[in-house]
Amino acid sequence: MAGSLTSKTVPVVEGPREGPLIVTEDTDLLDDLLRLCAAAGVEPEVHHSVPEHRGGWEAAPLVLVGDDAAERCRGATRRRGVLLVGRDQDDPNVWRLAVEIGAEGVLRLPDAEGWLLDRIADVAEGVAAPALTVGVVGGSGGAGASTLSCALAIAAAQAGQRTMLIDADPLGGGIDVLLGGERTQGMRWPDFAGSKGRVAGGALEESLPELHQLRVLSWDRGDSVLVPPEAMRSVLAAARRRGGVVVVDLPRRVDEGVAEALAQLDLGLLVVPGELRAVAAANRVASVVGMVLQDLRVVARGPYGAGLDEAWVAASLGLPFAGEVPWEPGLPSAQEQGAPPGGSPGPLSRFCGEFWGRVLLTGSAAS
């Protein structure tokens, strides 16, 4: 479905989508529920009692029953996705009514408006299981985190996964450049800097440049833009709701926005070159990142200094070992000619394919 932009360039969805069934005669409550549906971009069906037409109650993606109408909904087919909604905070009979109509929960407005808005929007978007979200951070300067991020995203897309690559480093030059797509039309981070609240996942995906079968959120070539924590939180949450795989290229410094990104990761990969100074620098990065991200693992990268190997690198940092990125001599020249990292068969693409083979087969970050 095509996306459009608000005045603040936050993606919304064009045209109303199928919304919940609302059952109520309370005009004030109905006004509130219609307002929430409009904010979620859906068009509800409204009745004063259980719909008489066949399948109306059963087929609705969500049913919102006003507490004034609960008595009239007794005897309706038991189903999932029924919520009892009201405005009276002190009604002692509310839980009895909820049990009688088989409601999953009781909501009181306006306190529960934020939660209910998300639920309405989730149902309308057809939200699947959240995306497996992997962050990549360099243990030292020039570690190759952006290269690995691109290669992981390309490998996931080639494996048939819905994939989004997010560049969370405003000083990195733009990850779309590594993919040869700096001139490809689509939105960049400056368009999302003012995002607050919920961002529509489908419209986000469709607004981004599509490169090598994946969607990319990168930076433009202008001055760096500060992405507030709430914008990072909203955009990452929208990306994850689309399912599949999300790869996040992270900076080494952790500010409030990066901390929001770290909080949504399932797994972090710390790329560490096999040099003493790089390991020392990586230890400092790991201590900061590890304050937010519980599952952080080491990816070692050769060539190694005298007496060092991948096992020593991981042991020195006291972190689980995720694998070794092999040295690929022709990679820099291939990138200069416009070839994306990991786009062609080679050691890097094999590493990424094996990584996703372990992670995606288990359906979790465990490997």
N, C-alpha and C positions, 0 to 999 in steps of 0.2 A: 504494500500500500504506500502511495507516495507520501512524502513528508513535507511539511511546511515549516516556516520559522516564525516565531513571535517577534515582537519589536525588540526583544533582547537576544534574538537569534537562538533561543532555546528550542530544540526540535519538539514539535507537537505533531499530531496526526490529523491529516485532512479528512473531513467528513466524519459523521458519527458512526461508531461501531456498535455492535450488539451489546446492550447493557443489561443490567439486572432487572428482575421483576420486582416492582415495588407494590406492596399491598398496604394501603392506609387510607383513612378519610381525614386524618389530621392535617389540615392545610399548612400549618407552620412546619410540621415535620416533613411534609412533602416538599415544601420549598427548599429546606435544607438538603434533602436527598437529591433533588433535581440539580441543585447548585454543585454538589459533589460529583454527580454524573457528568455535568457539563465540563467541570475541571478535568475529569479523566478522559474527556473526548468520546463519551458513549451516550447512546440514546436509550433510556429505560422504557419498559412497558409498565404502565400504572393501572392498578385495579383496586377496587374497594374491598374485594374478597378474593378467594381462590378463583382463578380464571375458569370460566365454563368451557372454553374451547379445549379440545383434546391436546394434551401435551404441554400446555402453557406453563403449568407449575413445574412439571418434570424436566422440561427442556431448557429452562432459563439457566444461564451460566452461574447466576447468583440470585438468591431470593432475600429481599429485605422486607421484613414484616414489621409494621408499626405496632407498638404495644396496644394501640386502640383496636387493632384488627385481629389480635391473636385469637380471641374467642371464635371469630368467624373462620379461622384456619384450622380448627380442630377437625381431625379426620382426613386431612390432606395426606397424600402419599408421602411416606417418610423418604427423605433424600438428603444428600450432603449439600452443604453450601447454603443453609438457611440461617439467617441472623435475625434476632429480635432487636429492634431499634426503638428508642424512645428518648424523651427529654426529661421525664420525671425521675430525679435522682433518688427519691425516697419511696418508690412503689414497692411495697412488701410482697406483692404477688408476682413480680416479674419473673422470678426463677421458676415458679410453678407453671406459668404460661409458656415459658421457653421449653420446659420438658414436655408439655402437652403437644406442642407442635413439632417437636424434634429439632429444635434450633441448636446449632453448634455453639452459640455464645450470645451474650447480651451486651449491647452497646448503648452508651448514654452520650448524647450530643449536648454540648459541643466538645466534651472532653475527648471523645474517640474519633473526631473528624479526620485527623491525620492518618490514623490506622485504617479507617474505612475507605478513605480516598485511595490509599495504596492497594487495598484489597479489590476495589472496583476496577482499578487500572490493570492490576495483575490478571484478573479474570478476562478482561477485554483483550489484553495482549496475548492471552494464551501462554502464560509463562511456563516454561519447562524447568527442568533441574538447572540450578545455577551453573554457569560456565566454570570449568576447571581453570583457575587463575594462577598463573605462574609469573613471578617477578624475577628479573635478572639485574644484578648490580655488580659493578666492577670492584674488585678488592683494591685496585690501584689504578692510577691513570694509564690509559692505553691497554687495559686488560682485555678488551674485546667484548664487553657486555652487549653493546649495540649490535655487533655482528652476530653474536649468539642469539639475541632476541629475534632478529630478522630470520635467521635460519630456523629457529624453533617454530616461528609462526608459519613460514613457508612449508615446513614439513608437516605441520598439523593440517594446513589447508590441502596439501597433496594427499593426505590420508583421509580426506573427505569430511573433516571437521569444520563446522562453522567457526571461523577464526577472526579475531580482532587483535591488532597490534597497537598498543598505546604507548606513546613516547611521553614519559613523565619527567624528562630532563630538558628544561628550557634552554640550557647552555650547550646542548649536545649538537646543535647544527641542524636538527631535523632528521628523524629516522627515515622519512620518505626519500631523502637523498640517497641513502644506501640501497633503496629499492628502485632507484631510477624514476621516481614518480613525483619529483618536486614541482613539476608543472601540471600535474594531473588535477583536474577540477574537483573541488570538494571542500568541506569545512576543515579548519584547523583549530588548535587550542584557543587562539584569541577570540574565536566566535563563541566559545563556551565559558569564558572567564566570568561572565555574570550569571551563570546558571545557579539557580537555587531551587530547593524542593525536588520534585520528581521530574526526571527527563525521560521521555518516551523512548524505550529501547529500540523499537523498529525504526522510528524516524532517525534516531542517532545513527544506526547502522547504514541507512540509505543515504544519509547526508555526507558520509565520509568517502574519501577516494578509495577506489577498489584497485588493488595492485596484486598481481600474482595470486588471484582467487581469494584474497583476504581484504578486510577493511582496515584502514590505517588512520589513526588519529595522531597527527604530528604537529610541528610548529611551522609557522610561515617564515619568510626571510626578513621580517621586520624586527623592530626592537623586541627584546624579551618581555613577556607579559607575565605578571604575577597571577597564578591560578589560586584563588582562595580555597581553603580547605573544603568548604561546602560545595564548591563547583567540582573539585576532584571526587568528593564522595558521591555526588549525584551522577556524574558521568560514569564512574567505575561501576556503580550499582546498576545503571541502565545497561552497560555492556555485559555484565554478568547475567542479567535476566534473560538475555538472548540465548543462553546455553552455549554448548560447544566448548571452545577454548579461548581464553584471553591471555595474551602475553604482554607484560608491562616492562618496558625498559626504564630502569630507575637510575637516578643520580646517586653519587656517593654521599652527598650531604643530605641530611634528613631535616626538612622543615615541617611545618604543620600540614601542608598539602601532601608531601611525600608520606608522612605518617598515616594520613587517611588512605593512601593507596596501599601501604603495607598492611593495614588492618583488614583489607579485603582479599589478601592473597591466601591461597591454599598452600603455596610452596614458594620458597625463595632460593635462587641459585646465585652463589657468590663466586664470580669468575676470578681465579687467582693465578697469575703467572708464576712459574717455578723459579723465583728469585727471592733472596733473603729480604731485600727491601720491600718487595711486593707483598710478601707474607706478613711483614711487620705492619704495613699499611692496611692490609686486609683484616688484621686483628682488630684495629680501631674501628673499621667500618662494621665488622661483625658485632662488636659490642654495642654499637648504636642501633643498628638494624634489629638486632636480637631483642631489644627492649620492647619492640612492637610485634615482630614476627616470630612465632614459635618454631616453625619448621624452616630452618635455613640450612642449606647444604652446600658443600664445596664442589666446584667444577675446576679441576686443575688444568693448566695449559702450559705446554712446553714451548720451546726447549727449556731444559732445567739447568740450573747452576750445578757446579761440581758437588757431588755427594747428595744431591736432592732428587726426589722423585715424587710422584703423585701421592703416595701413601704418607710421606713425610709432610707434605703440604697440609693434607687434611688433619693429620695427627697434631701438627703444630697449632692449628686453629681450634682443635677440640670440637669439630663439627662433622656430621655424617658426610660421607663421600658419595657424590652423585655421579661421578664419572670423569673421564679425561678427554678434553677436546684435543684431538691430534693436531700436530703442526701440519699446515697445508701450504706449502711454499708458493703455489700459484694463485692463492686467494687474493692478495692485494692487486695484482695485475688484472685479474678477472673483474674485480670490482671497478677498477679504473675504466674498463671497457664496457661498464654498464651491467654486468652480470650480478644478480642479487646473491647475497651470502646463502649458501646451501641450496641454491636453485638447480645446480647440476650435480650429478653423482660424484661423490668424493668423500674424504674422511669426515668433514663437517656434516654433510647431509646424512651419512650413516650414523654418526653420533646422535643426531636429532631424531632420526627414525627409531633408533633403539630406545632412546629416552621415552618417546611417546608410546612405544610398544609396551614398555613396562608400566607407565603411569596410566594410560587410557584403558589398558586391559583390566586393571584393578578397579577402575571407576573412581579413583581417589588419588591423593598425592602420595600415598604409600607406595614404595617400590622396593 
